[in-house]
Amino acid sequence: MELNLGGKRALVTGSSAGLGAATAKLLAAEGATVIVHGRDEARSGRVADAIRAAGGVATVVLGDLDTDAGADKVAEAALAGGPVDILVNNAGFYRHLSWTDATAKEWVSTYNTNVVSGVRMIQRLVPQMRERNWGRVITIGGGLATQPMNTHPQYNATLAARHNLAVSLARELKDTRVTSNVVSPGAILVEATKELVTGIGPARGWGNTWEEIEPNAVNSLIPNDRGRFGRADEIAAAVAYLCSDYAEYISGATIRVDGGLVKSAF
């Protein structure tokens, strides 16, 4: 399927690693010019270099989205090369804390990073999309928005807010060709996840090799119909589809990419 992203410019926030990097690489492979965003120049540069090595087009913008000044800097740098047609709000912050340890200060900080930072980019980039009558805003959410755990409540709540703001934005963009949607990942196999699971797997009787550990860990922690962890490329694929002309009739939707997650036991 040709997604027709040639000629489009996409800013993926927090794309120096993980889901953001996978998304940036796939959008570039589909023909979009990608703006890789991060705080670390070396890590962001490696993602952009990988895109270029594969024949894609990428630039790097650096900046902290936690402040208005930082968001201004990122938006100005992103727009310097032309209009931004696609905004993927992926940047976010996570700390595993109990209700006791998650102080009010931690709640405010997490909300600013995970919610307000995305709002800053929407306010700086979506008005131009509306003027051009074409655009895509994809918010990366998560299953914990609707099935929160008893731990890290400050993070769970920000995911719910991200889902909510994306739908509100879709209502605001009524009668335009600018859409707003959520991609909601389940448990995705990134380096930190694999390290955690392989570290505790043998002691919990899940096995000693990854082939043994993965299905047992999934059954114990994140039972789902596919019986495995998701991969970053699978999240990127959902984002890319929503960016395409094929998704013109999808707005205000949450696309779950979680293997049919039943309930997280984390």
C-alpha positions in Angstrom: 0.0 0.0 0.0 1.4 3.4 -1.0 0.7 5.9 1.8 1.4 8.9 -0.3 3.5 10.7 2.2 5.9 12.1 -0.3 6.2 15.9 0.0 4.9 15.9 3.6 7.0 17.1 6.5 6.6 15.3 9.8 7.8 16.3 13.3 8.0 13.4 15.7 8.7 14.6 19.2 10.9 12.5 21.5 12.2 10.6 18.5 15.8 10.0 19.5 15.0 6.5 20.7 12.3 3.9 21.2 8.8 4.3 19.7 9.6 7.8 18.4 12.7 6.7 16.5 10.9 3.8 15.0 8.1 6.1 13.9 10.5 8.7 12.4 12.3 5.9 10.4 9.1 4.5 9.0 7.6 7.8 8.0 10.8 8.6 6.2 10.8 5.3 4.5 7.2 6.1 3.3 8.5 9.3 1.7 8.0 12.0 4.4 10.7 14.5 5.3 11.2 13.8 9.0 12.2 16.2 11.7 13.8 14.2 14.5 13.3 15.9 17.9 15.2 15.2 21.1 17.2 16.8 23.9 20.5 14.9 23.2 22.3 15.9 20.0 24.2 12.7 19.6 21.3 10.4 20.0 19.0 12.5 17.8 21.7 12.7 15.2 22.1 8.9 15.1 18.4 8.5 14.2 18.7 11.1 11.5 21.8 9.5 10.1 20.1 6.1 10.0 17.2 7.7 8.0 19.6 9.3 5.6 21.6 6.1 5.2 18.4 4.3 4.2 17.7 6.9 1.5 15.3 9.1 3.5 15.4 12.8 4.3 15.8 14.0 7.9 16.8 17.0 10.0 17.3 17.4 13.7 15.8 19.9 16.1 16.8 20.0 19.8 14.8 21.5 22.6 13.0 21.1 25.9 9.2 21.1 25.4 8.6 21.6 29.1 8.7 25.4 28.7 7.1 27.9 26.3 10.6 29.1 25.3 11.7 25.6 24.5 8.6 24.9 22.5 9.1 28.1 20.6 12.6 27.1 19.7 11.5 23.6 18.5 8.6 25.0 16.5 10.7 27.7 14.8 13.4 25.2 13.9 10.9 22.7 12.6 9.2 25.4 10.5 12.4 26.8 9.1 12.4 24.1 6.4 8.8 24.6 5.4 5.3 23.8 6.8 4.8 20.9 9.2 2.1 18.7 7.9 2.3 15.9 10.5 2.8 16.3 14.2 3.4 13.1 16.2 3.2 14.0 19.9 5.3 11.1 21.3 7.6 12.8 23.9 6.8 11.8 27.4 8.3 11.0 30.8 7.8 8.0 33.1 8.8 7.2 36.6 7.7 4.1 38.5 6.4 5.5 41.8 3.9 4.4 44.4 0.9 6.5 45.5 3.0 7.4 48.6 6.1 8.5 46.6 4.2 10.3 43.9 4.2 13.8 45.5 2.1 16.7 44.3 5.2 18.2 42.8 5.8 14.9 40.8 2.2 15.0 39.5 2.6 18.6 38.3 5.9 17.9 36.7 4.6 14.7 34.9 1.5 16.5 33.7 3.6 19.4 32.3 5.9 17.0 30.4 3.3 14.5 29.2 0.3 16.7 28.5 1.1 20.4 28.4 4.2 19.9 26.2 2.0 18.3 23.6 -0.5 21.1 23.8 2.4 23.6 23.3 3.3 22.0 20.0 -0.4 21.7 18.9 -0.9 25.4 19.5 2.2 26.3 17.5 1.7 24.0 14.5 -1.9 23.2 14.1 -3.1 26.7 13.1 -0.9 26.5 10.0 -2.4 23.1 9.2 -5.9 24.5 9.5 -4.9 27.4 7.1 -3.6 24.9 4.5 -6.6 22.6 5.2 -4.5 19.5 5.6 -2.8 18.0 8.6 -2.4 15.0 10.9 -1.9 15.1 14.6 -1.1 11.7 16.2 -0.9 11.5 20.0 0.8 8.4 21.4 -1.2 7.3 24.4 -1.4 3.9 26.2 -3.6 1.2 27.6 -3.0 2.6 31.1 -5.3 5.5 30.2 -8.3 3.3 30.6 -6.8 0.4 32.6 -4.6 2.2 35.2 -2.5 0.3 37.7 -2.2 1.0 41.4 1.4 2.2 40.8 2.7 5.4 39.1 -0.7 7.0 39.2 0.7 10.4 38.1 1.7 8.7 34.8 -1.5 6.8 34.3 -3.5 10.0 34.6 -1.5 11.8 32.0 -2.2 9.1 29.5 -5.9 9.6 30.1 -5.4 13.3 29.6 -3.5 12.7 26.3 -6.4 10.6 25.0 -8.9 13.2 26.0 -7.2 16.2 24.5 -6.8 14.3 21.2 -10.5 13.8 20.9 -11.2 17.4 22.0 -8.8 18.6 19.3 -10.7 16.5 16.7 -13.9 18.2 17.6 -12.2 21.6 17.3 -11.0 20.7 13.8 -14.5 19.8 12.6 -15.1 20.5 8.9 -11.3 20.7 8.1 -9.0 18.1 6.5 -6.9 18.1 9.7 -7.4 15.0 11.8 -6.5 14.2 15.4 -6.1 10.6 16.6 -4.5 8.5 19.3 -2.4 5.4 18.9 -2.5 3.4 22.1 0.3 0.9 22.6 0.2 -2.1 24.9 3.5 -3.4 26.4 6.1 -2.8 23.8 9.4 -4.7 23.7 12.0 -2.0 24.0 15.5 -2.5 25.5 14.4 -1.5 29.1 11.4 -3.9 29.0 13.6 -6.8 27.8 16.2 -6.1 30.5 13.5 -6.1 33.2 11.8 -9.2 32.1 14.9 -11.3 31.5 16.2 -10.1 34.9 13.2 -11.4 36.8 12.2 -14.3 34.5 14.4 -17.2 35.9 13.4 -16.5 39.5 9.7 -16.5 38.6 10.0 -19.8 36.7 9.5 -18.3 33.3 12.6 -20.0 31.8 16.1 -19.0 31.0 16.1 -18.1 27.3 14.1 -15.3 25.7 12.0 -17.8 23.7 10.9 -19.4 27.0 10.6 -16.2 29.0 8.5 -14.0 26.6 5.3 -16.1 26.5 5.4 -16.8 30.2 6.0 -13.2 31.1 3.2 -12.1 28.8 0.8 -14.6 30.4 1.7 -13.4 33.9 1.9 -9.7 33.3 0.1 -8.6 30.1 -2.2 -11.4 28.9 -3.2 -10.7 25.3 -4.6 -12.5 22.3 -1.3 -12.5 20.5 0.7 -14.0 23.4 3.7 -11.7 23.0 5.1 -8.2 23.5 4.5 -5.7 20.8 7.3 -4.3 18.6 8.1 -0.6 18.1 7.6 -1.0 14.3 4.0 -2.1 14.9 3.3 1.2 16.7 5.0 3.1 13.9 2.9 1.3 11.3 -0.3 2.5 13.0 0.9 6.0 13.1 2.0 5.9 9.4 -1.5 4.7 8.4 -3.2 7.5 10.3 -1.0 10.0 8.6 -2.0 8.8 5.1 -4.8 9.8 2.8 -6.4 6.4 3.5 -7.2 7.6 7.0 -9.0 10.7 5.9 -12.3 9.5 7.5 -10.7 8.7 10.9 -10.6 11.4 13.5 -11.1 11.4 17.2 -10.3 7.7 17.3 -8.1 5.6 19.5 -6.3 2.9 17.7 -5.3 0.2 20.1 -2.1 -1.7 19.2 -1.9 -4.0 22.2 -2.4 -7.5 20.9 -6.0 -7.5 22.3 -4.7 -6.8 25.9 -7.0 -8.2 28.5 -5.7 -6.5 31.6 -2.2 -5.4 32.6 -0.9 -7.0 35.8 2.1 -4.7 36.1 
